[in-house]
Amino acid sequence: EQNYRSTGTILSAANAVIQNNSQRLGKELWTSGDDGDLITLFAAFNEQDEARFVTDRIDELLRQDYRRADIGILYRSNAQSRVLEEALIRTGLPYRIYGGQRFYDRLEIKNALAYLRLIALRDDDTAVERVINTPTRGIGNRTVEILREYARDHQQSLWKSALAMIENGALTARAGNALRGFLSLVEDLAEQTRDMELDSAVDYVVEHSGLIEFHQKEKGEKGQARVENLQELVSAARSFVPEDPDADPLREFLDRAALDAGEQQADEHEDSIQLMTLHSAKGLEFPIVFMVGVEENLFPHKMSMDDPERLEEERRLAYVGITRAEQQLFLSYAESRRLHGQENFNSLSRFIREIPNELINEVRLNNTVTRPSSFASSHIAAQAAADCGIALGQRVLHSIFGAGTVLSFEGQGPSARVQVNFEDEGSKWLVLQYANLQLL
């Protein structure tokens, strides 16, 4: 039970969380070392703000003579790495994805980008080869080899060669029909997305290319992670701002993705920041740990919320994440998060609310302004609201003010208040026990 690595504060937090598991044996970690620093909790405005906080704090830590390899960034969902990777690339901080690949190097993302490249340029041979039979559509290796030979002999692209071979009847009926289906799919994707905004076009392509359905058939968390990554590509498109307003947004987006993919991971032995999922973090320790995205529906994952056994497994993951930190632990959540292609408004994770208030130092808005006492009141108000079934982003109805969206919580006990943005009345603070809000 004795832990020689983590500070007393970190171990106390971990013990407080895991004791909420009913199946937990009576083991409690302890240390003879110092209590150490309080755990930092950062409330970000959105996922970009969260990534900025992480890179800013890392910059401060590196100036305190920590090495980059001393720092681990942990997240629940594989798709969360994208925004963090982009922030690290922008700030020139070398990093590695431990036990995985960078976002734009992931198989499902490369497949989706190949379809998007074909929409922009049919003669992209690399893209054709990548998705001609993904998802599987009956185009075998022999057909592809014949297509390559025809393209070489006629010195033209695979796309033009496919059209010519179909027209000339150079393939068997079965192979010709399968190839015609692929060409028609790409043409249809291009036609349907012609006048769409970039994010809508990307969303349409990942769905109607069949990639979502294809990866949903994979068993376990791998298939789920691939689907979430494809949905995250939609988020990437939604937040993308073209540098040239007159240029084709899709082509600029593809160029940026190629550039980010081209930024090679740090070498295995290079001093670099380590990014990983909480599942990958087991058995590892770092002097400094950032656990990002500690929000309901993300961590614990929404698919585990109604299953007591899976919820306990999520709490064990939280315990693992907390105890990866030896000296300092930073927790962060976003009040608004664009993830998996959707805007989410989630409350602070129940696992973090299980940590005693005196172990937490909350940081909000400006990284230099701390409010040690606000965590207690804000999270108690959030808990009171949660007991009523209300969460951040929840749509509610008031008998006088009409329909609105929950933005924030404040206070504790009978005076706990909830902030609601009403469609017709604007933003109002209401005392929770008198508001009589109906859930929509």
N, C-alpha and C positions, 0 to 999 in steps of 0.2 A: 504493500500500500504506500510505502514511502516513495515520493517522487523527488528526484535530485535535480530536475531540470527547471520546472516552472516555478514562478513566484507563488507566495501564499495567496495573493489576491486572485490569480488565475485559477488556482486549484479550488478555492472557495466558490468561485463562480461555476466551475465545472461540476462540483459536487451538488450545488444548489439546483442545477438544471437536471442532472441525471436522477436525483432522488424522486422526481416526479414520475419516473417509470415504475409501474407496479411490479414488473418482473425483475427489477433490479435487485441483485444480491446486496448484502449490507456493507460492501467494501467502500471505503472513503479515502481518497488520496490525501496525503499530507506531506508537508515539507518542513525541514528544520531551518530552511533559508528565510530570507526577508520576505515581507509582504509585497514589496515592489510597488510599481505605479498602479494607479487606478486604471480600469479598462475604459478606453475612449469609445464613446458612442456618437457617431455623426449622423445627423438627419439631413440628407441631401434633398435638394429640390427635385432633381431627376437623375437619371443614370449618368448623364454627362457631368453633372455637378459632383456625383459620387466618384467618378473616375479622376476628376480634377483634384479632389481631396486626397485621393490615394497617391497620385503622382507628386503633389505638393509635399505631402508628409514624407514620402520616400526621399525627395530632394533634401529635406531637412535632416533626415536620418543619415544620409550619405555624407552630409557635412559634419556629422558627429562621429565620423570615422567608422560607421558600420559599412560592411561590404554589401554589394548587391545580393550576393548569395545568402546573406543573413535574413533575407526578406521573402516571405511566402504570401501569396494572395490566393485565398480559397473562396470558392463559390459553389452553389448547389447545382446549378444547371450549366452544362457545357456551353450553351449559347451565350452565357453572360460574358465570356472571355472577349467577344468582339469589341465592345466599347473600351474595355480595359486595354486591349492590344493597341487599338488606335491611339489612345492617350499615351501609352508608352512609346509608340513609334514617333508620335509628334514631339515628345520631349527627349527623344534620343536615348532612352534607357534600354539597354539590352535585356532580353527576357527569353525564357524557355517555357513551353507548355509541358509540364511534367506528365509523362504517361499518355500523351495525346498530341494532336496536331494543332497548328495555328488555324484560326477560323477559315481563312480563304484557301487553306491547303486541305480542308476536309473533303472527302469524297463526294458527299451530297452537294456541297457548295460548288465544287468544280463542275458537277453535272448541270446544276442550275445555270451557272455562268456560261456553260457551253451552249445551252439552248438560247440564252440571251444574246450570245455572240452571233449565233446563226440568224437570229432575227435581224441583227444589225448588218451582217455580212454573210451571205449564203456560201461564199467560197472559202470559208475558214475550215480548212481540211482537218485541223486538230480537233475542232469542235464536232465536226461530223463523225470522226472516228470515236470520239468519247461517248456520244449519246445515240449513235445509230441503232444500237440494240439495248438502250437503257432508258426506261424500263424495257424488259425483254419483249420483243415483238416478232420473233421468228426470223431474224436476219442472222444467219450463222457466219462463222469465221470464213468458210469457203466463199460465200457471197461477197464478203468484204475484201477478200484477197483478189477476186475477179475484178471488183470495182477499182482496187488500187492499180492493177495491171492495165486496165482500160485507161485510167487517168494518166499513167506514165506514158503509155503508147501514144496517146492523143495530146499529151502536154496540156492538160486542163485540170480544173479542180474536180474533187470527188463529187461535188454537188452537180456540176454540169455533166459529168460522166454518168451519174445515176439517171439523170433525165434522158440522156442519149440512149443508154442501155435499155431503159424501159420502152422508149419509143421504137427502138430497133428490134425489140423482142430477144435481146441477148441473154436473158435469164429464163429460168424455168418459171412457170406460171406462179408457183407458190412464192419463190424468191422475189419475183417481180412485184407481186401484190404486196408483200411485206415491205419492200423498199418504197413502193408508191405510198403506202400508209405513212411512212416516216416523213417523206417529202411533203405530203399533204398536211400532216400535223404541224410542221414548222411554218408552212405558208399560212395555215389557219391562225396559229399563235401570232404571227406578224400582223395579219389583217385585223384580228380582234383587239390587239393592243396599240394599234396605230395612233389613235387619238387619246390614249390614256395617260394620266400622270405616271411618273416613273414608278412610284411604289405600287400603284394599282396594276401596272404592267408586270412588274416582278411577281406580285401576288398571283395574278392570272396565270403566268407561265409555270410557277412551281406547282400550282394546283392542276392545270389542264395538260401539262406535260405528262402527268401520271406519276411524278416523283414522290409526291406526298403519299399517295395510296401505295406505291411500291415499297416505301420505307416503313409504312405503318404495319406491313405484314411481317417485318422483322420482329423476332421475339425479344422480350426483355427491355431493359433500359436503353440498349444500343439503338433500337428502332425509334424509340421515343426521343432520344437525343438527336437523331438525324432529322426527325420531323421538326423539332424545336429549332435546330440550326437553320433549316429552310425557312421557317417562319421569321427567324431573326434576320435573314437576308432581306426580307420585306422591310423590317425596321431600319436596316442600313440604308435602303433606298429612300425611305421616308425622311431620314435625317440628312440625306446627301444634299449639299448645296453646290451646284455647278460653278466653276470659276468663270466660265464664259457664258453669259446669259443667251448668246446667240448660237451656241453649240448644241449638238444633239445630247440631251441629258443622259440617255442610255449609253452612248459611246463614252462620255466622260466618266460615268459610273464604272463601266467596264475597265477603263484605263486606270482608275483609282484602285479598283480591286486587284488588277494585275500588278500595280506598284506595291500595294500592301503585301500581296503574296510573294513578291520578289524580294521583300525585306527579309533576308534569311534569319532564321532563329539563331540565337547565340550558340556558339559551340558548346558541346557537352561539358567541357572543362573551363569554359570562360566564366568569369565572375558575372553572374546574371540573376535577375529577379525570377523567382519560380512561380508560375501560375498553375493552378490545378483545381480539379473538382474535389469536394470533400471526400468522396469515395477514394480518390487517388492519394489522399493525404495520410492515410493510415500508416503508421510506422515512421513518419518523418517528424522532425522538429526544426523550428526556426527561432532565433532570438526575437524576431519581429514577425507578427502575423496580422494580416488584414482579412477579416471575414466580411465579404460584401453581400448585399442583397438579403439581409436578415429580415424578411418580410413574410407575413402570412400569404399563403398560396404559392409562394416561391420557396420558402424554407420555414415551416414545413411545406413540401410540394403539394399543390392542390389535389393531386391524385391520391394523397395519403391522408387527407383531412378526416375522412369518414371511416377509416379503418384503424381501430385501436392498435393492432399489431404493427402496421406500417408507420403509424404516428410515433410509436415507441422507437422504431428503427431510425426515424428521422431525428428523434431526440438523441439517440446514440451518436448519430452523425454530428450533431451540435456539440456533444461532449468531446468527440474526437477533434473537431475543429478548434475548440477552445484550448484543449490540452496540447495542441501542436505548438502553442506559443510558450517560449521560455521566459522572456523578459517583458515584452509589451504586446498587448492585444488591442487592435482597432476593429470595432464593429461599425458597419454602416448600412443604412437603408435609405430608400428613395420614396418621397411622398408621391411621386408620379414616375412610373417606369414604362418606357416603351420596350417591350420584350415580346419575342415570338410574333412580331407583326401587329401587336395590339397595345393600346394605352391602358396601363393598369394603375389603380389607386388602392394600394394595400396598406394595412396597418402594420405596426412593428410586430415582429415575430413573437409568438407566445414564449419561445425559448429564451429570448432576451428579457422578457417581462418576468421570467422566473429567477433572474439574477438579482440578488439583494441590491437595493438602491445605493447603499453606501459603497458599493464596489464600482459604481459607474460614474464617469465624468462625461456629461453630455456636451457636445459641441454642435452649434447650429449656425447656419447662414455664413458668418464670417469665421474662417478657421481660427482666428485669434481670440474670438469671444467665447468663453465657456460659461455654462450655466449649470453648475453642479446640482442645484436643487430642483431644476425644472423637470428632470427625468421622472422623479417620483410623482409629481402632480400630473404630468402629461400622460404617463403610462397608466396611472390609476384611472384617470378619466377615460382613456381608451379602453381599459378593461371593463369599466362600467358600461360604456357604450356597446362593447362586444357582448356583454351579458344580455343586452337588449336585442342582439342580432345585428347591430349597426357596425359598419367598418368604413374606413376611408374609401371614398368613391361610391358608397352606397347611395342609391336613389331612394328618396323618402318623400312622404306627402304630409304637409301640415294643414290643419283645418282652415287656417286663415291665409297663409302665405302661398299655399299650393305646392307644386312639385319642385324638388331641388336635389342637389348633390352634396354629400357630407365632405367637408374640406379639412376639418381639424377638431381636436378635442382639447379641453383645458380644465384645470381644477380637479377637485376630488370630493368624495362624499356627496352630501345633498346639494352642494353648489357646483358639481361637475357640469361643464357646459359643452355644447357641440356647435361648431360653426357650419352653417348650411348655405350654399349658394342657390337661392331660389330663382327660377326662370323669370318671374315677373317682378320680384321684389329686391333682387340683388342679394348680397351676403349679409347674413344675420347670425348673431350668437344667441343660442337658446339654452335655458337651464334644462338639463336632460330629463329630470324627474317630472317637469311640468309640460314638456314640449308635446308629449303624446304623438310622436312621429310614427307614421305607418310606413312599413317597408314596401317598396315597389319592385 
